[in-house]
Amino acid sequence: MNKNNTEVTGDNRKHLLDKLQTLLEKQIELARQGNIREVEVLSEQAGSLVEKIARAGIPDPADNVFNGRRQEQLRKLYENLCLTITARKADVSEKLSQVRKGKKTIQTYLSHI
C-alpha cells in the first residue's frame, strides 16, 4: 500500500516506470528536433509521474520491477535528455550570437550611408 492507502502492485509499478521511460524517450526526440516547448510540457507530465512513483514507494531495493538495470536505464535516458537540451541550447546561443553580429554589421553599414 502507498500513503494514500491504495495498493500498488508490481504491474502498476512496472507501468509507471514504463510510462516514465517513454516520456524521457519522447523528450529526447523532441529536444533533438528543437521542439523545446513540447519538451517542457512532457517535463511537467514526467514530474507528476515521478511524484506518483515516489508515493508508490518506488524504488524499493527489494522490488524486482525496479532492479539496478532498470534504474541505470532511466538514469542514462535522463542524462541523454540533459545533454541533448544542453547541445540544443549551445546551438541556439551560437545562432543568436551570429544574428547579433549581423545586426551590428548592418547598423554600422547603415550609419555610414
N, C-alpha and C positions, 0 to 999 in steps of 0.2 A: 504494500500500500504506500501511497505517497502522502504528502502533507495534507492533501485535500480529501483524505480517506477514500480514495478510489484506487482500485487495484491496477497496477501497471504490470502487464505480463511481458514475458520475453519477446513475444511477437510485436507488441506495441513499442517496446524499446527499440527493437530492430527497425520497425517502420519509421520511428522518429530519427534514428541515425541515418537510415537510407535517405530520408527526405532532406536532412541537413547536407549530406554528401551531394545530392542532386542540386540543391541550391548553390553550394560552393562551385560546383562544376559550371552551372549556368552563369554565375557571376564572373568566373574566369573567362568564359566565352564572350560575354558581353563587354568585359573590360578590354579584351583583345580587339573587339570591333569598335571600341571607342564610345560605347553607349554607357557612360558613367551614371547617367540619371537612373537607368534601369538597374544598374548595379546597386545604387543607393536604395531603391525600392526593395530589391531582393535582400539587401542587408537588413532592413527592418524586419522582414519576414524571418530571416535567419536568426536575428536576435531574439525574436519571440519564440522561435523553435528551441533555441538554446536554453531559454528560461524554462520551457516545458521539460526539456531533458534534465535540467538541474532539479526541478521539482520531482521528477520521476525517480531521482536517485541515481542517475547515470552520470559519470561512470562508477560502477561498482566493481572493484577488482575481482570479486568472486563471480561476476556475471559473465557467462561465456559469450554473450552477444557483443560486449564491448571488451574485446581482448586487445592485447598490445598491437597486433597487426592493424586492427580497425582504427585504433587511436592514432597510430602512425600515419595511416592513410588520410585521415581527416586533418591531421597536423600539416601534412605535405600539401594538401589541397589549399588550406588556409595560407600557408607560406607562398604558394604559387599565386594565389589571388593577390596577396600583398605585393609581390614582385611585379606582377602584371600591371597593377594600378600605379606603382612607382615608375615603371617604364613608360606608361602612358603619360603620367604627369611630366616626366622629363621631356618627352616628345612635344607635348603641348607647350611647355616652358620655352623650349628651343624655337618653336614656330612663333610664339609670341614675341620673343626677342628679335627674330627676323622681321616681323611686322613692324616693331618699334623702330628698328634701324631703317627700314624702308620709308617709314613715315618721316623720320628725321631727314633723310636724304631728299625727299620730296619737298619738305618745308624749307630746307636750305636752298634747293633749286628755285623754288617759287619766290623766295625772298631776294634773289639776285636777278629776277626778271624785271 
